[in-house]
């Protein structure tokens, strides 16, 4: 994207201005971004659109403790209600999905 933006803006891209660790960081970010999309598509294929739609909320619940510890953020009281509800919904969805698969795997007897 850096090279494409440089070409579209009409400015020349001088990679000599970046240090080796800086270029390594750009490469690591590009790899992480691509891997994230591969995992997202694998999750969508395996879990379906409903499970995929819950990932935003789940990532928020798991990123809040990281923000509190690393960045000194404060957690609001609404987290005490929303966090457990979100996790309960996810567990019910996964449990219901498992039960539906086991029911559909049983042979149907016709009379």
N, CA, C and O atoms as a GROMACS GRO file, in nm:
protein
  444
    1UNK      N    1   0.083  -0.119   0.000
    1UNK     CA    2   0.000   0.000   0.000
    1UNK      C    3   0.088   0.125   0.000
    1UNK      O    4   0.052   0.227  -0.060
    2UNK      N    5   0.202   0.117   0.068
    2UNK     CA    6   0.292   0.231   0.072
    2UNK      C    7   0.344   0.264  -0.067
    2UNK      O    8   0.350   0.380  -0.107
    3UNK      N    9   0.381   0.161  -0.141
    3UNK     CA   10   0.431   0.181  -0.277
    3UNK      C   11   0.319   0.233  -0.368
    3UNK      O   12   0.341   0.325  -0.447
    4UNK      N   13   0.199   0.175  -0.356
    4UNK     CA   14   0.086   0.219  -0.437
    4UNK      C   15   0.051   0.365  -0.408
    4UNK      O   16   0.028   0.442  -0.501
    5UNK      N   17   0.046   0.403  -0.282
    5UNK     CA   18   0.015   0.541  -0.246
    5UNK      C   19   0.121   0.636  -0.301
    5UNK      O   20   0.090   0.746  -0.348
    6UNK      N   21   0.246   0.594  -0.295
    6UNK     CA   22   0.354   0.678  -0.346
    6UNK      C   23   0.340   0.699  -0.496
    6UNK      O   24   0.362   0.809  -0.546
    7UNK      N   25   0.303   0.593  -0.568
    7UNK     CA   26   0.287   0.604  -0.713
    7UNK      C   27   0.166   0.691  -0.749
    7UNK      O   28   0.172   0.771  -0.842
    8UNK      N   29   0.057   0.676  -0.674
    8UNK     CA   30  -0.063   0.754  -0.704
    8UNK      C   31  -0.048   0.901  -0.667
    8UNK      O   32  -0.111   0.987  -0.730
    9UNK      N   33   0.033   0.932  -0.568
    9UNK     CA   34   0.050   1.071  -0.527
    9UNK      C   35   0.149   1.145  -0.616
    9UNK      O   36   0.160   1.268  -0.608
   10UNK      N   37   0.220   1.073  -0.701
   10UNK     CA   38   0.315   1.136  -0.791
   10UNK      C   39   0.450   1.162  -0.727
   10UNK      O   40   0.538   1.219  -0.791
   11UNK      N   41   0.467   1.124  -0.604
   11UNK     CA   42   0.595   1.142  -0.536
   11UNK      C   43   0.675   1.014  -0.546
   11UNK      O   44   0.619   0.904  -0.556
   12UNK      N   45   0.806   1.028  -0.544
   12UNK     CA   46   0.889   0.909  -0.551
   12UNK      C   47   0.902   0.847  -0.413
   12UNK      O   48   0.904   0.917  -0.312
   13UNK      N   49   0.910   0.717  -0.409
   13UNK     CA   50   0.924   0.643  -0.284
   13UNK      C   51   1.071   0.614  -0.262
   13UNK      O   52   1.132   0.540  -0.340
   14UNK      N   53   1.127   0.669  -0.159
   14UNK     CA   54   1.268   0.649  -0.127
   14UNK      C   55   1.276   0.557  -0.006
   14UNK      O   56   1.265   0.602   0.108
   15UNK      N   57   1.296   0.428  -0.032
   15UNK     CA   58   1.305   0.332   0.077
   15UNK      C   59   1.433   0.348   0.158
   15UNK      O   60   1.446   0.289   0.265
   16UNK      N   61   1.528   0.426   0.107
   16UNK     CA   62   1.651   0.450   0.180
   16UNK      C   63   1.631   0.533   0.306
   16UNK      O   64   1.716   0.533   0.395
   17UNK      N   65   1.518   0.602   0.314
   17UNK     CA   66   1.491   0.682   0.434
   17UNK      C   67   1.443   0.597   0.550
   17UNK      O   68   1.438   0.645   0.664
   18UNK      N   69   1.409   0.471   0.525
   18UNK     CA   70   1.364   0.381   0.631
   18UNK      C   71   1.480   0.295   0.678
   18UNK      O   72   1.563   0.252   0.599
   19UNK      N   73   1.485   0.272   0.808
   19UNK     CA   74   1.588   0.184   0.863
   19UNK      C   75   1.544   0.039   0.842
   19UNK      O   76   1.429   0.011   0.809
   20UNK      N   77   1.637  -0.052   0.861
   20UNK     CA   78   1.607  -0.194   0.844
   20UNK      C   79   1.499  -0.240   0.943
   20UNK      O   80   1.409  -0.314   0.903
   21UNK      N   81   1.505  -0.198   1.072
   21UNK     CA   82   1.394  -0.236   1.161
   21UNK      C   83   1.261  -0.176   1.118
   21UNK      O   84   1.156  -0.238   1.135
   22UNK      N   85   1.263  -0.055   1.062
   22UNK     CA   86   1.139   0.007   1.014
   22UNK      C   87   1.079  -0.070   0.898
   22UNK      O   88   0.957  -0.092   0.894
   23UNK      N   89   1.163  -0.112   0.805
   23UNK     CA   90   1.113  -0.194   0.693
   23UNK      C   91   1.064  -0.329   0.742
   23UNK      O   92   0.966  -0.383   0.690
   24UNK      N   93   1.132  -0.383   0.842
   24UNK     CA   94   1.087  -0.510   0.901
   24UNK      C   95   0.951  -0.496   0.966
   24UNK      O   96   0.867  -0.586   0.958
   25UNK      N   97   0.929  -0.382   1.032
   25UNK     CA   98   0.800  -0.357   1.095
   25UNK      C   99   0.690  -0.344   0.991
   25UNK      O  100   0.579  -0.394   1.011
   26UNK      N  101   0.718  -0.277   0.880
   26UNK     CA  102   0.620  -0.267   0.772
   26UNK      C  103   0.588  -0.406   0.717
   26UNK      O  104   0.472  -0.436   0.691
   27UNK      N  105   0.688  -0.489   0.700
   27UNK     CA  106   0.666  -0.626   0.653
   27UNK      C  107   0.586  -0.709   0.752
   27UNK      O  108   0.497  -0.785   0.712
   28UNK      N  109   0.616  -0.693   0.882
   28UNK     CA  110   0.541  -0.767   0.984
   28UNK      C  111   0.395  -0.723   0.988
   28UNK      O  112   0.306  -0.806   1.004
   29UNK      N  113   0.370  -0.592   0.972
   29UNK     CA  114   0.233  -0.543   0.969
   29UNK      C  115   0.158  -0.597   0.847
   29UNK      O  116   0.042  -0.635   0.858
   30UNK      N  117   0.225  -0.601   0.734
   30UNK     CA  118   0.160  -0.653   0.613
   30UNK      C  119   0.128  -0.801   0.630
   30UNK      O  120   0.020  -0.845   0.590
   31UNK      N  121   0.219  -0.878   0.687
   31UNK     CA  122   0.197  -1.021   0.710
   31UNK      C  123   0.082  -1.042   0.808
   31UNK      O  124  -0.004  -1.127   0.785
   32UNK      N  125   0.080  -0.965   0.917
   32UNK     CA  126  -0.026  -0.978   1.018
   32UNK      C  127  -0.161  -0.943   0.959
   32UNK      O  128  -0.260  -1.011   0.986
   33UNK      N  129  -0.167  -0.839   0.878
   33UNK     CA  130  -0.291  -0.797   0.814
   33UNK      C  131  -0.343  -0.907   0.721
   33UNK      O  132  -0.462  -0.937   0.722
   34UNK      N  133  -0.255  -0.965   0.642
   34UNK     CA  134  -0.296  -1.072   0.550
   34UNK      C  135  -0.340  -1.196   0.627
   34UNK      O  136  -0.439  -1.260   0.590
   35UNK      N  137  -0.269  -1.231   0.733
   35UNK     CA  138  -0.306  -1.348   0.813
   35UNK      C  139  -0.440  -1.327   0.882
   35UNK      O  140  -0.519  -1.422   0.895
   36UNK      N  141  -0.468  -1.205   0.924
   36UNK     CA  142  -0.596  -1.175   0.987
   36UNK      C  143  -0.711  -1.202   0.891
   36UNK      O  144  -0.812  -1.258   0.931
   37UNK      N  145  -0.696  -1.163   0.765
   37UNK     CA  146  -0.803  -1.187   0.668
   37UNK      C  147  -0.819  -1.335   0.638
   37UNK      O  148  -0.931  -1.382   0.620
   38UNK      N  149  -0.710  -1.408   0.632
   38UNK     CA  150  -0.722  -1.553   0.611
   38UNK      C  151  -0.798  -1.618   0.726
   38UNK      O  152  -0.883  -1.704   0.703
   39UNK      N  153  -0.767  -1.579   0.849
   39UNK     CA  154  -0.837  -1.634   0.965
   39UNK      C  155  -0.984  -1.591   0.967
   39UNK      O  156  -1.071  -1.670   1.005
   40UNK      N  157  -1.011  -1.469   0.926
   40UNK     CA  158  -1.148  -1.420   0.922
   40UNK      C  159  -1.231  -1.501   0.822
   40UNK      O  160  -1.345  -1.538   0.852
   41UNK      N  161  -1.177  -1.528   0.706
   41UNK     CA  162  -1.250  -1.606   0.606
   41UNK      C  163  -1.266  -1.750   0.650
   41UNK      O  164  -1.369  -1.812   0.623
   42UNK      N  165  -1.166  -1.806   0.718
   42UNK     CA  166  -1.180  -1.942   0.770
   42UNK      C  167  -1.288  -1.949   0.877
   42UNK      O  168  -1.365  -2.045   0.881
   43UNK      N  169  -1.295  -1.847   0.962
   43UNK     CA  170  -1.399  -1.842   1.065
   43UNK      C  171  -1.537  -1.828   1.001
   43UNK      O  172  -1.632  -1.890   1.046
   44UNK      N  173  -1.547  -1.746   0.898
   44UNK     CA  174  -1.676  -1.729   0.831
   44UNK      C  175  -1.721  -1.859   0.767
   44UNK      O  176  -1.839  -1.893   0.772
   45UNK      N  177  -1.630  -1.931   0.707
   45UNK     CA  178  -1.664  -2.058   0.643
   45UNK      C  179  -1.707  -2.161   0.748
   45UNK      O  180  -1.802  -2.237   0.726
   46UNK      N  181  -1.638  -2.163   0.861
   46UNK     CA  182  -1.667  -2.264   0.963
   46UNK      C  183  -1.788  -2.229   1.049
   46UNK      O  184  -1.871  -2.315   1.077
   47UNK      N  185  -1.799  -2.103   1.091
   47UNK     CA  186  -1.902  -2.066   1.186
   47UNK      C  187  -2.026  -2.004   1.127
   47UNK      O  188  -2.132  -2.002   1.190
   48UNK      N  189  -2.015  -1.952   1.006
   48UNK     CA  190  -2.129  -1.888   0.944
   48UNK      C  191  -2.136  -1.740   0.979
   48UNK      O  192  -2.057  -1.692   1.060
   49UNK      N  193  -2.229  -1.670   0.919
   49UNK     CA  194  -2.236  -1.525   0.937
   49UNK      C  195  -2.278  -1.481   1.078
   49UNK      O  196  -2.237  -1.374   1.123
   50UNK      N  197  -2.359  -1.562   1.147
   50UNK     CA  198  -2.404  -1.522   1.280
   50UNK      C  199  -2.288  -1.524   1.378
   50UNK      O  200  -2.269  -1.430   1.455
   51UNK      N  201  -2.209  -1.631   1.377
   51UNK     CA  202  -2.092  -1.638   1.465
   51UNK      C  203  -1.992  -1.529   1.428
   51UNK      O  204  -1.930  -1.470   1.516
   52UNK      N  205  -1.976  -1.504   1.302
   52UNK     CA  206  -1.882  -1.401   1.257
   52UNK      C  207  -1.926  -1.263   1.306
   52UNK      O  208  -1.842  -1.180   1.340
   53UNK      N  209  -2.056  -1.237   1.310
   53UNK     CA  210  -2.104  -1.106   1.354
   53UNK      C  211  -2.077  -1.081   1.502
   53UNK      O  212  -2.074  -0.966   1.545
   54UNK      N  213  -2.057  -1.185   1.579
   54UNK     CA  214  -2.027  -1.169   1.722
   54UNK      C  215  -1.881  -1.134   1.749
   54UNK      O  216  -1.847  -1.095   1.860
   55UNK      N  217  -1.796  -1.148   1.650
   55UNK     CA  218  -1.654  -1.128   1.674
   55UNK      C  219  -1.618  -0.985   1.713
   55UNK      O  220  -1.522  -0.964   1.786
   56UNK      N  221  -1.693  -0.888   1.666
   56UNK     CA  222  -1.666  -0.749   1.706
   56UNK      C  223  -1.685  -0.729   1.854
   56UNK      O  224  -1.601  -0.668   1.921
   57UNK      N  225  -1.794  -0.779   1.906
   57UNK     CA  226  -1.820  -0.768   2.049
   57UNK      C  227  -1.723  -0.848   2.133
   57UNK      O  228  -1.678  -0.802   2.238
   58UNK      N  229  -1.691  -0.967   2.086
   58UNK     CA  230  -1.596  -1.052   2.160
   58UNK      C  231  -1.458  -0.988   2.162
   58UNK      O  232  -1.391  -0.990   2.265
   59UNK      N  233  -1.416  -0.932   2.051
   59UNK     CA  234  -1.284  -0.867   2.050
   59UNK      C  235  -1.284  -0.745   2.141
   59UNK      O  236  -1.181  -0.714   2.201
   60UNK      N  237  -1.396  -0.675   2.152
   60UNK     CA  238  -1.403  -0.561   2.244
   60UNK      C  239  -1.390  -0.608   2.388
   60UNK      O  240  -1.320  -0.545   2.467
   61UNK      N  241  -1.458  -0.717   2.424
   61UNK     CA  242  -1.451  -0.768   2.561
   61UNK      C  243  -1.309  -0.812   2.596
   61UNK      O  244  -1.263  -0.790   2.709
   62UNK      N  245  -1.239  -0.871   2.502
   62UNK     CA  246  -1.103  -0.917   2.530
   62UNK      C  247  -1.000  -0.805   2.520
   62UNK      O  248  -0.893  -0.814   2.580
   63UNK      N  249  -1.030  -0.701   2.444
   63UNK     CA  250  -0.933  -0.592   2.432
   63UNK      C  251  -0.944  -0.491   2.545
   63UNK      O  252  -0.849  -0.416   2.570
   64UNK      N  253  -1.055  -0.487   2.616
   64UNK     CA  254  -1.071  -0.392   2.726
   64UNK      C  255  -0.971  -0.418   2.838
   64UNK      O  256  -0.909  -0.323   2.885
   65UNK      N  257  -0.952  -0.543   2.884
   65UNK     CA  258  -0.849  -0.564   2.986
   65UNK      C  259  -0.709  -0.525   2.939
   65UNK      O  260  -0.628  -0.477   3.018
   66UNK      N  261  -0.681  -0.546   2.813
   66UNK     CA  262  -0.550  -0.507   2.759
   66UNK      C  263  -0.536  -0.355   2.764
   66UNK      O  264  -0.430  -0.304   2.800
   67UNK      N  265  -0.642  -0.282   2.728
   67UNK     CA  266  -0.639  -0.136   2.734
   67UNK      C  267  -0.624  -0.085   2.877
   67UNK      O  268  -0.557   0.015   2.901
   68UNK      N  269  -0.686  -0.154   2.971
   68UNK     CA  270  -0.676  -0.114   3.111
   68UNK      C  271  -0.534  -0.133   3.162
   68UNK      O  272  -0.478  -0.045   3.228
   69UNK      N  273  -0.475  -0.249   3.132
   69UNK     CA  274  -0.341  -0.279   3.182
   69UNK      C  275  -0.233  -0.199   3.112
   69UNK      O  276  -0.146  -0.141   3.177
   70UNK      N  277  -0.237  -0.195   2.979
   70UNK     CA  278  -0.128  -0.131   2.905
   70UNK      C  279  -0.141   0.021   2.894
   70UNK      O  280  -0.040   0.091   2.894
   71UNK      N  281  -0.264   0.072   2.884
   71UNK     CA  282  -0.282   0.214   2.857
   71UNK      C  283  -0.345   0.292   2.972
   71UNK      O  284  -0.367   0.412   2.960
   72UNK      N  285  -0.375   0.224   3.083
   72UNK     CA  286  -0.431   0.292   3.198
   72UNK      C  287  -0.574   0.339   3.180
   72UNK      O  288  -0.616   0.433   3.248
   73UNK      N  289  -0.648   0.276   3.090
   73UNK     CA  290  -0.789   0.314   3.070
   73UNK      C  291  -0.871   0.272   3.191
   73UNK      O  292  -0.830   0.185   3.268
   74UNK      N  293  -0.986   0.333   3.208
   74UNK     CA  294  -1.077   0.294   3.315
   74UNK      C  295  -1.197   0.224   3.256
   74UNK      O  296  -1.249   0.263   3.151
   75UNK      N  297  -1.242   0.120   3.324
   75UNK     CA  298  -1.357   0.044   3.276
   75UNK      C  299  -1.483   0.101   3.339
   75UNK      O  300  -1.487   0.130   3.458
   76UNK      N  301  -1.586   0.116   3.257
   76UNK     CA  302  -1.713   0.166   3.307
   76UNK      C  303  -1.795   0.054   3.368
   76UNK      O  304  -1.767  -0.064   3.347
   77UNK      N  305  -1.897   0.092   3.442
   77UNK     CA  306  -1.982  -0.007   3.508
   77UNK      C  307  -2.063  -0.088   3.406
   77UNK      O  308  -2.107  -0.200   3.435
   78UNK      N  309  -2.083  -0.032   3.288
   78UNK     CA  310  -2.160  -0.107   3.186
   78UNK      C  311  -2.089  -0.233   3.141
   78UNK      O  312  -2.152  -0.325   3.089
   79UNK      N  313  -1.958  -0.239   3.161
   79UNK     CA  314  -1.882  -0.359   3.125
   79UNK      C  315  -1.922  -0.478   3.211
   79UNK      O  316  -1.919  -0.592   3.165
   80UNK      N  317  -1.960  -0.451   3.335
   80UNK     CA  318  -2.002  -0.560   3.425
   80UNK      C  319  -2.129  -0.627   3.376
   80UNK      O  320  -2.153  -0.744   3.407
   81UNK      N  321  -2.212  -0.556   3.301
   81UNK     CA  322  -2.336  -0.613   3.248
   81UNK      C  323  -2.313  -0.666   3.106
   81UNK      O  324  -2.353  -0.778   3.074
   82UNK      N  325  -2.250  -0.585   3.022
   82UNK     CA  326  -2.238  -0.622   2.880
   82UNK      C  327  -2.142  -0.738   2.856
   82UNK      O  328  -2.168  -0.822   2.770
   83UNK      N  329  -2.033  -0.744   2.929
   83UNK     CA  330  -1.934  -0.850   2.909
   83UNK      C  331  -1.992  -0.989   2.931
   83UNK      O  332  -1.986  -1.073   2.842
   84UNK      N  333  -2.050  -1.016   3.049
   84UNK     CA  334  -2.109  -1.149   3.071
   84UNK      C  335  -2.224  -1.181   2.976
   84UNK      O  336  -2.240  -1.296   2.935
   85UNK      N  337  -2.305  -1.081   2.941
   85UNK     CA  338  -2.414  -1.107   2.846
   85UNK      C  339  -2.361  -1.147   2.709
   85UNK      O  340  -2.414  -1.238   2.645
   86UNK      N  341  -2.258  -1.079   2.666
   86UNK     CA  342  -2.198  -1.112   2.536
   86UNK      C  343  -2.138  -1.252   2.537
   86UNK      O  344  -2.157  -1.329   2.443
   87UNK      N  345  -2.065  -1.283   2.642
   87UNK     CA  346  -2.005  -1.416   2.650
   87UNK      C  347  -2.112  -1.525   2.664
   87UNK      O  348  -2.097  -1.633   2.607
   88UNK      N  349  -2.220  -1.498   2.738
   88UNK     CA  350  -2.330  -1.595   2.749
   88UNK      C  351  -2.396  -1.617   2.613
   88UNK      O  352  -2.428  -1.730   2.577
   89UNK      N  353  -2.416  -1.510   2.537
   89UNK     CA  354  -2.473  -1.523   2.403
   89UNK      C  355  -2.385  -1.606   2.311
   89UNK      O  356  -2.434  -1.687   2.233
   90UNK      N  357  -2.255  -1.584   2.321
   90UNK     CA  358  -2.162  -1.661   2.238
   90UNK      C  359  -2.165  -1.809   2.276
   90UNK      O  360  -2.167  -1.895   2.189
   91UNK      N  361  -2.167  -1.837   2.406
   91UNK     CA  362  -2.172  -1.977   2.450
   91UNK      C  363  -2.302  -2.044   2.406
   91UNK      O  364  -2.301  -2.159   2.361
   92UNK      N  365  -2.414  -1.973   2.418
   92UNK     CA  366  -2.542  -2.030   2.373
   92UNK      C  367  -2.542  -2.055   2.223
   92UNK      O  368  -2.596  -2.155   2.176
   93UNK      N  369  -2.484  -1.964   2.148
   93UNK     CA  370  -2.480  -1.979   2.002
   93UNK      C  371  -2.395  -2.100   1.964
   93UNK      O  372  -2.436  -2.181   1.880
   94UNK      N  373  -2.278  -2.113   2.025
   94UNK     CA  374  -2.190  -2.225   1.993
   94UNK      C  375  -2.254  -2.356   2.037
   94UNK      O  376  -2.247  -2.456   1.965
   95UNK      N  377  -2.316  -2.357   2.155
   95UNK     CA  378  -2.381  -2.479   2.204
   95UNK      C  379  -2.499  -2.517   2.115
   95UNK      O  380  -2.516  -2.635   2.082
   96UNK      N  381  -2.580  -2.419   2.076
   96UNK     CA  382  -2.694  -2.446   1.988
   96UNK      C  383  -2.649  -2.495   1.852
   96UNK      O  384  -2.712  -2.582   1.792
   97UNK      N  385  -2.540  -2.439   1.802
   97UNK     CA  386  -2.487  -2.481   1.673
   97UNK      C  387  -2.439  -2.625   1.679
   97UNK      O  388  -2.459  -2.702   1.584
   98UNK      N  389  -2.376  -2.663   1.790
   98UNK     CA  390  -2.328  -2.800   1.806
   98UNK      C  391  -2.445  -2.897   1.813
   98UNK      O  392  -2.441  -3.004   1.754
   99UNK      N  393  -2.551  -2.860   1.886
   99UNK     CA  394  -2.668  -2.946   1.898
   99UNK      C  395  -2.738  -2.962   1.764
   99UNK      O  396  -2.785  -3.071   1.731
  100UNK      N  397  -2.747  -2.855   1.687
  100UNK     CA  398  -2.811  -2.864   1.555
  100UNK      C  399  -2.733  -2.955   1.462
  100UNK      O  400  -2.793  -3.030   1.385
  101UNK      N  401  -2.601  -2.950   1.470
  101UNK     CA  402  -2.520  -3.038   1.385
  101UNK      C  403  -2.538  -3.183   1.424
  101UNK      O  404  -2.544  -3.270   1.338
  102UNK      N  405  -2.545  -3.209   1.556
  102UNK     CA  406  -2.561  -3.349   1.599
  102UNK      C  407  -2.699  -3.401   1.561
  102UNK      O  408  -2.713  -3.519   1.527
  103UNK      N  409  -2.800  -3.316   1.565
  103UNK     CA  410  -2.935  -3.360   1.523
  103UNK      C  411  -2.942  -3.385   1.374
  103UNK      O  412  -3.007  -3.480   1.330
  104UNK      N  413  -2.876  -3.302   1.296
  104UNK     CA  414  -2.882  -3.321   1.151
  104UNK      C  415  -2.796  -3.439   1.106
  104UNK      O  416  -2.814  -3.489   0.995
  105UNK      N  417  -2.704  -3.483   1.190
  105UNK     CA  418  -2.620  -3.597   1.156
  105UNK      C  419  -2.690  -3.730   1.180
  105UNK      O  420  -2.647  -3.833   1.128
  106UNK      N  421  -2.797  -3.729   1.260
  106UNK     CA  422  -2.869  -3.853   1.289
  106UNK      C  423  -2.952  -3.893   1.168
  106UNK      O  424  -3.011  -3.808   1.101
  107UNK      N  425  -2.957  -4.022   1.139
  107UNK     CA  426  -3.036  -4.066   1.023
  107UNK      C  427  -3.184  -4.044   1.048
  107UNK      O  428  -3.234  -4.063   1.159
  108UNK      N  429  -3.253  -4.006   0.944
  108UNK     CA  430  -3.396  -3.982   0.952
  108UNK      C  431  -3.470  -4.110   0.916
  108UNK      O  432  -3.442  -4.173   0.814
  109UNK      N  433  -3.564  -4.148   1.000
  109UNK     CA  434  -3.642  -4.271   0.979
  109UNK      C  435  -3.779  -4.228   0.923
  109UNK      O  436  -3.851  -4.150   0.984
  110UNK      N  437  -3.810  -4.281   0.808
  110UNK     CA  438  -3.940  -4.248   0.748
  110UNK      C  439  -4.031  -4.368   0.757
  110UNK      O  440  -3.990  -4.482   0.737
  111UNK      N  441  -4.156  -4.340   0.789
  111UNK     CA  442  -4.250  -4.447   0.810
  111UNK      C  443  -4.336  -4.478   0.698
  111UNK      O  444  -4.419  -4.568   0.708
   0.00000   0.00000   0.00000
